[in-house]
Amino acid sequence: MKTHRFCDVVEVNVKRWCSYMRWLLLVVAINFIALPIAHGQGSRCGAGKDLIVQALERAGPQSSVEDFEDALELLKSAAAMCSELGDAWYYRSLVEARLGNAGLARFSADQARLVGSEAQNEGLNPFVLATPAAPGGRGIGAATGSGAAPPASAGSAEVPGPVQQKWALVIGISRFSDHNIPELNFTTSDAQSFAAVLSDPGIGRFPKANVHTLLDEQATTVHIKEQINWIARHAQPNDMVVIYMATHGSPRSIDTVGQLNYLVTYDTEIDSSDNPNQDALYATAYPMIDLTNAVATRMRALRTLVVLDTCYSGGSIKNGGRMMGKGLANASPSAAALERMSEGTGRIVFAAAGVNQESLESPKLRHGYFTYFLMQQLRQSKGLTPLTDVFAAVQKEVPTQVAADDPGDDLHQNPVMERSSNQADFALGEPGAASAAVRRPAATWLPGAVLAASATVALGPSSW
Protein backbone atom coordinates (compact mmCIF):
# COMPACT_ATOMS: atom_id res chain seq x y z
CA MET A 1 0.00 0.00 0.00
CA LYS A 2 2.80 2.39 0.90
CA THR A 3 4.55 1.52 -2.36
CA HIS A 4 1.36 2.20 -4.30
CA ARG A 5 1.01 5.65 -2.69
CA PHE A 6 4.68 6.37 -3.42
CA CYS A 7 4.15 5.48 -7.08
CA ASP A 8 1.12 7.76 -7.24
CA VAL A 9 3.23 10.62 -5.92
CA VAL A 10 5.96 9.87 -8.46
CA GLU A 11 3.40 9.75 -11.26
CA VAL A 12 1.94 13.12 -10.25
CA ASN A 13 5.40 14.69 -10.04
CA VAL A 14 6.33 13.29 -13.45
CA LYS A 15 3.18 14.77 -14.96
CA ARG A 16 3.97 18.11 -13.41
CA TRP A 17 7.54 17.93 -14.70
CA CYS A 18 6.30 17.06 -18.20
CA SER A 19 3.83 19.94 -18.10
CA TYR A 20 6.62 22.30 -17.07
CA MET A 21 8.87 21.01 -19.87
CA ARG A 22 6.10 21.56 -22.43
CA TRP A 23 5.80 25.16 -21.28
CA LEU A 24 9.58 25.55 -21.37
CA LEU A 25 9.79 24.22 -24.91
CA LEU A 26 6.97 26.56 -25.93
CA VAL A 27 8.85 29.52 -24.47
CA VAL A 28 12.04 28.50 -26.29
CA ALA A 29 10.11 28.20 -29.55
CA ILE A 30 8.46 31.60 -29.07
CA ASN A 31 11.78 33.23 -28.28
CA PHE A 32 13.42 31.60 -31.29
CA ILE A 33 10.65 32.87 -33.57
CA ALA A 34 10.71 36.33 -32.00
CA LEU A 35 14.49 36.69 -32.21
CA PRO A 36 14.54 38.10 -35.76
CA ILE A 37 11.83 40.58 -34.75
CA ALA A 38 13.85 41.71 -31.76
CA HIS A 39 16.98 41.93 -33.86
CA GLY A 40 15.17 43.98 -36.47
CA GLN A 41 13.99 46.41 -33.80
CA GLY A 42 17.36 46.64 -32.13
CA SER A 43 17.75 46.34 -28.39
CA ARG A 44 14.85 48.68 -27.66
CA CYS A 45 12.00 46.35 -28.67
CA GLY A 46 9.74 49.37 -28.75
CA ALA A 47 6.63 47.66 -30.10
CA GLY A 48 6.85 45.01 -27.39
CA LYS A 49 7.23 47.68 -24.73
CA ASP A 50 4.08 49.35 -26.00
CA LEU A 51 2.20 46.06 -25.61
CA ILE A 52 3.25 46.08 -21.95
CA VAL A 53 2.00 49.66 -21.67
CA GLN A 54 -1.31 48.63 -23.25
CA ALA A 55 -1.63 45.73 -20.81
CA LEU A 56 -1.08 48.01 -17.82
CA GLU A 57 -3.56 50.52 -19.25
CA ARG A 58 -6.11 47.73 -19.58
CA ALA A 59 -5.81 46.24 -16.08
CA GLY A 60 -5.54 48.12 -12.79
CA PRO A 61 -6.38 47.56 -9.13
CA GLN A 62 -10.13 47.77 -9.77
CA SER A 63 -10.34 46.04 -13.14
CA SER A 64 -12.59 43.14 -14.09
CA VAL A 65 -11.57 39.57 -14.77
CA GLU A 66 -12.10 40.24 -18.48
CA ASP A 67 -9.69 43.17 -18.35
CA PHE A 68 -7.04 41.02 -16.68
CA GLU A 69 -7.54 38.31 -19.28
CA ASP A 70 -7.07 40.88 -22.05
CA ALA A 71 -3.95 42.17 -20.31
CA LEU A 72 -2.61 38.63 -20.11
CA GLU A 73 -2.87 38.18 -23.88
CA LEU A 74 -1.07 41.47 -24.49
CA LEU A 75 1.75 40.45 -22.14
CA LYS A 76 2.07 37.08 -23.85
CA SER A 77 2.39 38.86 -27.18
CA ALA A 78 4.99 41.25 -25.77
CA ALA A 79 7.17 38.40 -24.54
CA ALA A 80 6.80 36.59 -27.87
CA MET A 81 7.70 39.72 -29.81
CA CYS A 82 10.86 40.51 -27.86
CA SER A 83 12.74 37.97 -25.81
CA GLU A 84 14.52 40.72 -23.83
CA LEU A 85 11.38 42.02 -22.12
CA GLY A 86 11.61 40.53 -18.66
CA ASP A 87 8.99 43.01 -17.46
CA ALA A 88 6.45 41.29 -19.72
CA TRP A 89 7.07 38.02 -17.87
CA TYR A 90 7.01 39.73 -14.48
CA TYR A 91 3.72 41.55 -15.04
CA ARG A 92 2.34 38.34 -16.51
CA SER A 93 3.19 36.59 -13.24
CA LEU A 94 1.16 39.19 -11.33
CA VAL A 95 -1.78 38.89 -13.72
CA GLU A 96 -1.70 35.08 -13.56
CA ALA A 97 -1.72 35.31 -9.77
CA ARG A 98 -4.65 37.75 -9.86
CA LEU A 99 -6.54 35.28 -12.07
CA GLY A 100 -5.80 32.44 -9.65
CA ASN A 101 -3.25 30.62 -11.81
CA ALA A 102 -0.61 29.99 -9.16
CA GLY A 103 1.51 27.58 -11.20
CA LEU A 104 1.68 29.85 -14.24
CA ALA A 105 2.41 32.79 -11.97
CA ARG A 106 5.45 31.01 -10.53
CA PHE A 107 6.61 29.96 -13.98
CA SER A 108 6.31 33.52 -15.33
CA ALA A 109 8.16 34.92 -12.33
CA ASP A 110 10.97 32.41 -12.93
CA GLN A 111 11.17 33.52 -16.56
CA ALA A 112 11.36 37.16 -15.47
CA ARG A 113 14.29 36.35 -13.19
CA LEU A 114 15.97 34.42 -15.98
CA VAL A 115 15.66 37.26 -18.51
CA GLY A 116 15.99 40.10 -16.02
CA SER A 117 13.18 42.44 -15.05
CA GLU A 118 13.57 45.98 -13.72
CA ALA A 119 10.00 45.98 -12.41
CA GLN A 120 10.59 42.69 -10.58
CA ASN A 121 13.82 43.97 -9.04
CA GLU A 122 12.00 47.04 -7.75
CA GLY A 123 9.07 44.98 -6.45
CA LEU A 124 6.48 46.98 -8.40
CA ASN A 125 2.86 45.89 -8.28
CA PRO A 126 0.49 48.09 -10.32
CA PHE A 127 -2.51 46.06 -9.20
CA VAL A 128 -2.45 47.04 -5.50
CA LEU A 129 -3.22 50.57 -4.37
CA ALA A 130 -0.73 52.29 -2.09
CA THR A 131 -3.52 53.92 -0.09
CA PRO A 132 -7.03 52.69 0.67
CA ALA A 133 -9.98 54.60 -0.70
CA ALA A 134 -11.95 57.03 1.41
CA PRO A 135 -15.62 56.04 1.95
CA GLY A 136 -17.54 56.76 -1.23
CA GLY A 137 -14.34 57.30 -3.19
CA ARG A 138 -12.50 55.33 -5.80
CA GLY A 139 -10.10 52.49 -5.32
CA ILE A 140 -10.46 49.89 -2.60
CA GLY A 141 -14.08 49.79 -1.55
CA ALA A 142 -15.39 51.29 -4.78
CA ALA A 143 -17.93 49.22 -6.66
CA THR A 144 -16.31 47.08 -9.30
CA GLY A 145 -19.19 45.00 -10.57
CA SER A 146 -19.78 41.27 -10.42
CA GLY A 147 -17.12 40.56 -13.02
CA ALA A 148 -14.28 42.17 -11.11
CA ALA A 149 -11.17 40.31 -10.06
CA PRO A 150 -10.75 40.41 -6.26
CA PRO A 151 -9.00 43.70 -5.45
CA ALA A 152 -5.90 43.64 -3.29
CA SER A 153 -6.27 46.00 -0.34
CA ALA A 154 -3.61 48.24 1.12
CA GLY A 155 -5.61 48.44 4.34
CA SER A 156 -8.68 50.15 5.73
CA ALA A 157 -9.49 53.77 4.98
CA GLU A 158 -7.15 56.22 6.70
CA VAL A 159 -7.59 59.79 7.89
CA PRO A 160 -4.36 61.76 7.49
CA GLY A 161 -2.79 63.31 10.55
CA PRO A 162 -0.87 66.60 10.60
CA VAL A 163 1.55 67.06 7.71
CA GLN A 164 5.01 65.78 8.58
CA GLN A 165 7.33 66.11 5.58
CA LYS A 166 6.79 67.60 2.10
CA TRP A 167 8.23 66.34 -1.21
CA ALA A 168 8.05 67.62 -4.76
CA LEU A 169 9.27 66.68 -8.23
CA VAL A 170 8.97 69.46 -10.82
CA ILE A 171 9.69 68.71 -14.49
CA GLY A 172 9.77 71.18 -17.37
CA ILE A 173 11.03 70.45 -20.89
CA SER A 174 11.28 73.14 -23.56
CA ARG A 175 13.83 71.55 -25.89
CA PHE A 176 14.51 67.99 -26.89
CA SER A 177 17.52 65.99 -28.07
CA ASP A 178 15.55 64.93 -31.15
CA HIS A 179 15.17 68.18 -33.10
CA ASN A 180 12.19 66.73 -34.93
CA ILE A 181 10.19 67.45 -31.77
CA PRO A 182 9.17 71.13 -31.72
CA GLU A 183 10.60 73.23 -28.91
CA LEU A 184 8.31 74.88 -26.39
CA ASN A 185 8.59 78.46 -25.25
CA PHE A 186 7.88 78.60 -21.53
CA THR A 187 7.68 75.08 -20.05
CA THR A 188 11.14 75.29 -18.47
CA SER A 189 10.48 78.70 -16.96
CA ASP A 190 7.04 77.47 -15.82
CA ALA A 191 8.71 74.63 -13.95
CA GLN A 192 11.34 76.88 -12.39
CA SER A 193 8.73 79.39 -11.26
CA PHE A 194 6.40 76.71 -9.88
CA ALA A 195 9.27 75.09 -7.97
CA ALA A 196 10.13 78.50 -6.51
CA VAL A 197 6.52 78.93 -5.36
CA LEU A 198 6.63 75.54 -3.64
CA SER A 199 9.86 76.31 -1.77
CA ASP A 200 8.86 79.88 -0.87
CA PRO A 201 8.61 79.98 2.96
CA GLY A 202 5.62 82.29 2.65
CA ILE A 203 3.68 80.20 0.10
CA GLY A 204 4.40 76.50 -0.44
CA ARG A 205 6.65 76.02 2.60
CA PHE A 206 8.38 72.98 1.08
CA PRO A 207 11.97 72.40 2.24
CA LYS A 208 14.17 73.57 -0.63
CA ALA A 209 16.21 70.37 -0.67
CA ASN A 210 12.99 68.35 -0.99
CA VAL A 211 11.92 70.15 -4.16
CA HIS A 212 13.75 68.43 -7.00
CA THR A 213 13.63 69.89 -10.49
CA LEU A 214 14.45 68.24 -13.80
CA LEU A 215 14.80 70.72 -16.67
CA ASP A 216 15.48 70.03 -20.35
CA GLU A 217 18.50 67.68 -20.69
CA GLN A 218 18.12 66.59 -17.06
CA ALA A 219 14.60 65.32 -17.77
CA THR A 220 15.39 62.04 -19.48
CA THR A 221 13.08 59.06 -19.13
CA VAL A 222 15.50 57.25 -16.82
CA HIS A 223 16.06 60.28 -14.59
CA ILE A 224 12.31 60.89 -14.25
CA LYS A 225 11.82 57.28 -13.19
CA GLU A 226 14.63 57.57 -10.64
CA GLN A 227 13.14 60.71 -9.13
CA ILE A 228 9.67 59.13 -8.93
CA ASN A 229 11.34 56.23 -7.12
CA TRP A 230 13.03 58.69 -4.74
CA ILE A 231 9.68 60.14 -3.66
CA ALA A 232 8.02 56.71 -3.48
CA ARG A 233 10.76 55.46 -1.16
CA HIS A 234 10.73 58.46 1.17
CA ALA A 235 7.18 59.79 1.40
CA GLN A 236 5.20 58.47 4.36
CA PRO A 237 1.40 58.46 4.86
CA ASN A 238 1.28 61.80 6.71
CA ASP A 239 3.55 63.54 4.20
CA MET A 240 2.56 65.73 1.25
CA VAL A 241 3.67 65.01 -2.34
CA VAL A 242 3.51 67.24 -5.42
CA ILE A 243 4.43 66.11 -8.94
CA TYR A 244 4.40 68.72 -11.71
CA MET A 245 5.13 68.02 -15.36
CA ALA A 246 5.16 70.43 -18.31
CA THR A 247 6.02 69.01 -21.74
CA HIS A 248 4.45 67.53 -24.85
CA GLY A 249 1.99 64.70 -24.39
CA SER A 250 1.42 62.15 -27.15
CA PRO A 251 -0.98 59.34 -28.03
CA ARG A 252 0.61 56.14 -29.28
CA SER A 253 -0.47 57.05 -32.80
CA ILE A 254 -2.24 59.83 -34.64
CA ASP A 255 -5.37 57.66 -34.70
CA THR A 256 -5.55 57.49 -30.89
CA VAL A 257 -7.79 60.47 -30.29
CA GLY A 258 -8.32 61.86 -26.80
CA GLN A 259 -5.85 59.69 -24.94
CA LEU A 260 -2.41 60.59 -23.66
CA ASN A 261 -0.27 57.45 -23.69
CA TYR A 262 3.25 58.91 -23.54
CA LEU A 263 4.92 61.91 -21.94
CA VAL A 264 7.64 63.30 -24.19
CA THR A 265 10.94 63.45 -22.28
CA TYR A 266 14.18 65.14 -23.31
CA ASP A 267 15.56 61.97 -24.90
CA THR A 268 12.36 60.84 -26.60
CA GLU A 269 12.92 59.97 -30.26
CA ILE A 270 10.54 60.18 -33.20
CA ASP A 271 13.33 60.25 -35.85
CA SER A 272 11.31 62.16 -38.45
CA SER A 273 8.76 64.95 -38.29
CA ASP A 274 7.26 63.83 -41.63
CA ASN A 275 6.91 60.16 -40.74
CA PRO A 276 7.45 59.64 -36.99
CA ASN A 277 8.90 56.32 -35.89
CA GLN A 278 6.34 54.99 -33.42
CA ASP A 279 8.63 52.17 -32.34
CA ALA A 280 11.21 54.78 -31.32
CA LEU A 281 8.53 56.70 -29.41
CA TYR A 282 7.49 53.56 -27.51
CA ALA A 283 11.08 52.74 -26.64
CA THR A 284 12.18 56.18 -25.43
CA ALA A 285 9.22 58.19 -24.07
CA TYR A 286 7.81 57.93 -20.54
CA PRO A 287 4.54 55.97 -20.51
CA MET A 288 1.69 57.88 -18.90
CA ILE A 289 0.58 54.64 -17.24
CA ASP A 290 3.92 54.49 -15.39
CA LEU A 291 3.17 57.86 -13.79
CA THR A 292 -0.42 56.81 -13.14
CA ASN A 293 0.65 53.61 -11.41
CA ALA A 294 3.38 55.37 -9.45
CA VAL A 295 0.83 57.78 -7.99
CA ALA A 296 -1.92 55.21 -7.40
CA THR A 297 0.09 52.19 -6.28
CA ARG A 298 3.39 53.52 -4.89
CA MET A 299 2.80 56.90 -3.25
CA ARG A 300 1.83 56.30 0.37
CA ALA A 301 1.30 60.00 1.14
CA LEU A 302 -2.35 60.72 1.93
CA ARG A 303 -1.98 64.21 0.43
CA THR A 304 -0.80 63.95 -3.18
CA LEU A 305 -1.20 66.53 -5.95
CA VAL A 306 -0.32 65.86 -9.60
CA VAL A 307 -0.24 68.77 -12.07
CA LEU A 308 -0.16 67.81 -15.76
CA ASP A 309 0.54 70.68 -18.13
CA THR A 310 1.19 68.25 -20.93
CA CYS A 311 -0.46 69.19 -24.20
CA TYR A 312 1.28 71.92 -26.15
CA SER A 313 1.06 73.15 -29.70
CA GLY A 314 4.79 73.83 -29.84
CA GLY A 315 4.46 77.61 -29.86
CA SER A 316 2.33 80.55 -28.79
CA ILE A 317 -1.43 80.71 -28.61
CA LYS A 318 -1.57 81.65 -32.28
CA ASN A 319 -0.19 78.29 -33.41
CA GLY A 320 -3.31 76.38 -32.49
CA GLY A 321 -2.00 73.17 -34.05
CA ARG A 322 -2.16 69.74 -32.48
CA MET A 323 0.74 68.11 -34.32
CA MET A 324 4.26 67.54 -33.04
CA GLY A 325 5.08 66.28 -36.49
CA LYS A 326 3.00 65.55 -39.57
CA GLY A 327 2.16 62.13 -38.21
CA LEU A 328 2.21 62.53 -34.44
CA ALA A 329 -0.41 64.41 -32.46
CA ASN A 330 -0.41 66.10 -29.09
CA ALA A 331 -2.86 64.80 -26.48
CA SER A 332 -4.32 65.76 -23.13
CA PRO A 333 -5.00 63.18 -20.41
CA SER A 334 -8.33 61.40 -20.84
CA ALA A 335 -10.97 61.41 -18.13
CA ALA A 336 -10.32 57.70 -17.56
CA ALA A 337 -6.59 58.30 -17.09
CA LEU A 338 -7.19 61.06 -14.55
CA GLU A 339 -9.72 58.93 -12.70
CA ARG A 340 -7.34 56.00 -12.54
CA MET A 341 -4.51 58.21 -11.25
CA SER A 342 -6.75 59.53 -8.48
CA GLU A 343 -7.62 56.09 -7.09
CA GLY A 344 -6.89 55.76 -3.39
CA THR A 345 -6.96 58.37 -0.64
CA GLY A 346 -6.13 62.07 -0.81
CA ARG A 347 -5.31 62.21 -4.53
CA ILE A 348 -5.91 65.41 -6.50
CA VAL A 349 -5.02 65.66 -10.19
CA PHE A 350 -5.01 68.91 -12.18
CA ALA A 351 -4.89 68.77 -15.99
CA ALA A 352 -4.23 72.04 -17.79
CA ALA A 353 -6.70 71.32 -20.59
CA GLY A 354 -9.62 69.07 -21.38
CA VAL A 355 -9.58 66.24 -23.88
CA ASN A 356 -9.12 67.50 -27.46
CA GLN A 357 -7.84 70.86 -26.23
CA GLU A 358 -4.41 72.50 -26.23
CA SER A 359 -2.51 73.68 -23.18
CA LEU A 360 -1.61 77.10 -24.54
CA GLU A 361 1.35 79.38 -23.94
CA SER A 362 1.09 83.18 -23.76
CA PRO A 363 3.86 85.46 -25.07
CA LYS A 364 2.32 88.29 -23.05
CA LEU A 365 2.38 86.39 -19.76
CA ARG A 366 5.57 84.51 -20.71
CA HIS A 367 4.07 81.39 -19.16
CA GLY A 368 1.56 78.74 -20.01
CA TYR A 369 -1.89 80.06 -19.10
CA PHE A 370 -2.67 77.30 -16.63
CA THR A 371 0.58 77.41 -14.68
CA TYR A 372 0.54 81.22 -14.59
CA PHE A 373 -2.92 81.45 -13.00
CA LEU A 374 -2.23 78.50 -10.69
CA MET A 375 0.84 80.28 -9.33
CA GLN A 376 -1.10 83.55 -9.04
CA GLN A 377 -3.78 81.91 -6.91
CA LEU A 378 -1.19 80.24 -4.68
CA ARG A 379 0.65 83.53 -4.19
CA GLN A 380 -2.50 85.49 -3.42
CA SER A 381 -3.64 82.97 -0.82
CA LYS A 382 -0.10 82.40 0.52
CA GLY A 383 -0.70 78.71 -0.13
CA LEU A 384 -3.34 78.42 2.59
CA THR A 385 -6.45 78.09 0.42
CA PRO A 386 -7.69 74.50 -0.17
CA LEU A 387 -6.70 73.19 -3.58
CA THR A 388 -10.29 72.72 -4.72
CA ASP A 389 -10.91 76.45 -4.22
CA VAL A 390 -7.63 77.30 -5.94
CA PHE A 391 -8.63 75.17 -8.92
CA ALA A 392 -12.13 76.69 -9.09
CA ALA A 393 -10.58 80.14 -9.54
CA VAL A 394 -8.02 78.94 -12.11
CA GLN A 395 -10.73 77.11 -14.04
CA LYS A 396 -12.53 80.43 -14.55
CA GLU A 397 -9.46 82.56 -15.24
CA VAL A 398 -7.78 80.40 -17.90
CA PRO A 399 -10.56 80.25 -20.54
CA THR A 400 -11.45 83.89 -19.93
CA GLN A 401 -7.89 85.06 -20.59
CA VAL A 402 -7.45 82.77 -23.60
CA ALA A 403 -10.60 84.17 -25.18
CA ALA A 404 -9.62 87.76 -24.38
CA ASP A 405 -6.14 87.44 -25.88
CA ASP A 406 -7.31 86.11 -29.25
CA PRO A 407 -11.07 86.62 -29.58
CA GLY A 408 -11.24 85.63 -33.25
CA ASP A 409 -9.30 82.35 -33.12
CA ASP A 410 -11.99 80.20 -31.47
CA LEU A 411 -9.40 78.62 -29.14
CA HIS A 412 -10.52 77.03 -25.90
CA GLN A 413 -8.73 75.77 -22.83
CA ASN A 414 -10.71 74.40 -19.91
CA PRO A 415 -8.68 72.90 -17.05
CA VAL A 416 -9.88 69.65 -15.50
CA MET A 417 -9.64 68.32 -11.94
CA GLU A 418 -10.08 64.78 -10.66
CA ARG A 419 -9.81 63.63 -7.05
CA SER A 420 -10.15 60.40 -5.13
CA SER A 421 -13.25 61.50 -3.22
CA ASN A 422 -15.20 64.61 -2.28
CA GLN A 423 -13.22 64.67 0.96
CA ALA A 424 -9.85 64.83 -0.82
CA ASP A 425 -8.67 68.39 -0.26
CA PHE A 426 -5.74 70.17 1.38
CA ALA A 427 -3.84 73.43 1.28
CA LEU A 428 -0.50 73.26 -0.47
CA GLY A 429 1.13 75.63 2.00
CA GLU A 430 0.18 73.74 5.14
CA PRO A 431 3.41 73.66 7.17
CA GLY A 432 5.14 70.34 7.73
CA ALA A 433 6.10 69.30 11.25
CA ALA A 434 9.38 67.75 10.09
CA SER A 435 11.45 70.69 8.90
CA ALA A 436 14.68 68.79 8.15
CA ALA A 437 14.94 67.80 4.50
CA VAL A 438 16.10 64.38 3.38
CA ARG A 439 18.76 64.83 0.74
CA ARG A 440 19.46 62.36 -2.01
CA PRO A 441 22.75 60.46 -1.75
CA ALA A 442 25.55 61.68 -3.99
CA ALA A 443 25.32 60.51 -7.58
CA THR A 444 26.93 61.29 -10.89
CA TRP A 445 24.42 60.35 -13.54
CA LEU A 446 22.67 63.69 -14.12
CA PRO A 447 24.42 65.96 -16.63
CA GLY A 448 22.62 69.27 -16.07
CA ALA A 449 24.07 72.32 -14.39
CA VAL A 450 22.79 73.71 -11.11
CA LEU A 451 20.11 76.26 -11.87
CA ALA A 452 21.17 79.33 -9.95
CA ALA A 453 17.99 81.14 -10.93
CA SER A 454 15.82 78.57 -9.18
CA ALA A 455 15.11 78.64 -5.48
CA THR A 456 15.07 74.85 -5.39
CA VAL A 457 17.38 71.92 -5.84
CA ALA A 458 18.06 71.56 -9.55
CA LEU A 459 19.39 68.07 -9.95
CA GLY A 460 22.95 67.96 -11.20
CA PRO A 461 26.25 66.52 -9.98
CA SER A 462 26.97 69.52 -7.75
CA SER A 463 23.51 69.87 -6.27
CA TRP A 464 23.72 67.31 -3.47
Secondary structure, DSSP 8 states (H G I E B T S, - for coil): -HHHHHHHHHHHHHHHHHHHHHHHHHHHHHHHHHHHHHHHHGGG-HHHHHHHHHHHHH--TT-BHHHHHHHHHHHHHHHHH-TT-HHHHHHHHHHHHHTT-HHHHHHHHHHHHHH--HHHHHT--TTB-SS---TTSSSTTS---TTB---B---S-----S---EEEEEEE-S--SSTTS---SSHHHHHHHHHHHHH-TTTT---GGGEEEEEGGG--HHHHHHHHHHHHHH--TTSEEEEEEES-EE-SSTT-TT---EE--TT---S-SSS--HHHHHHHSEEHHHHHHHHHHT---SEEEEEEE----SS-TTT---EEETTEE-----HHHHHHHT-SSSEEEEESS-TT----EETTTTEEHHHHHHHHHHHHTTT-SBHHHHHHHHHHHHHHHHHHH-TTS------EEEESSTT---BTT---S--S---------------TTSSSEE-STT--
